[in-house]
């Protein structure tokens, strides 16, 4: 399903933007989710679902492997920074 024209879509060309590859991946994943669900503003639970789809996970004990995508430790390594 396509976006209604009034919603716009992330194109990576925003004045003054300097997105990291992880940020671009997340923005594109949110855009894809919005297109699938036809919901313009995702709730926080929706954002968590999107992050999990991208492979981010919460680490409960021990140190995460370097380069892994981690949620819930107050720090993200190799992920959204």
C-alpha positions, 0 to 999 in steps of 0.5 A: 500500500502506498502512502497518501501524498500528504504523508510524505516519505523519508527520502534521505534528503533533508536539509542539514541531515546527516543520518548514520546508517543505523538511523536511516535503517530505522527511519526506513523501517518506520516508513515501511511499517506506516505504509503496511499499517496505514497509521501515520503516527506509531505508538511506542509499542509499535516502535518497539515492535519495529526495533525487534523486527530489525533485530534489536533485543534486550540483554538481561545478563552478561555483556552483549557481544560487540556489534550486537543491537541491544535494548534495555541497558541504557546503552546501544552498541552497534545500533541506534546511537 
